Amino acid sequence: MNQKQRIEKDLELFEKTMKKAINKRNIKIISLSNNYYNDSKHYLKKKDYFTAFGCINYAHGLLDAYLSSNI
């Protein structure tokens, strides 16, 4: 799997996880996570795979931490 395919896979996974988070209450964390997701898509289009990968990882980290907490 090349860098672009890996990032695209992570973007899809994020979209699935986001659906779970939307049912929760903390809009700020969801919004921050979504901003990183959008940044990742932006950098992917520019073929800046390093930054795109970093952004989608931040997005996942925020959502994962939020969903595993009792916030």
Helices and strands as residue ranges (DSSP letters): H 3-21, H 27-45, H 49-68
